[in-house]
Amino acid sequence: MLLLNFTHPLTDAQCAQIEALAGSPIEEVRTIRVQIRHDEALEPQITAIVESVGLSSLEWQTRPLLINPPGYAPAAFVLLAELHGRTGHFPSLVRLRPKSGPVTTYEVAELLSLQEVREAARERR
């Protein structure tokens, strides 16, 4: 799978946790810089960020992807909409959580299939 990381670089330990949870190896990690300019419209900024990933239309639709979204919620929401439009479905996400201890570090809490979340929610309509 291709892991698109829109936040801080992932450690080797975090990548190993992701592979264990996914039951699949990470073929490639692309860390994409997200620097939002608050005095400019958000949508075109996110579109440009996604364009910088460098995937073709075919790759967006066929390549197994896992997303580590940016921490800034509005950027994450617009990114989700952009990715849904390109892939035709909701992506799966990495959720990190802080580990307890005197030094702040993060571990992988879970992988979330947003498509499965959507399908389950449709059953509750």
Secondary structure, 3 states (H helix, E strand, C coil): CEEEECCCCCCHHHHHHHHHHHCCCCCEEEECCCCCCCCCCHHHHHHHHHHCCCCCHHHHHHCCEEEECCCCHHHHHHHHHHHHHHHCCCCEEEEEEEECCCCCEEEEEEEEEHHHHHHHHHHCC
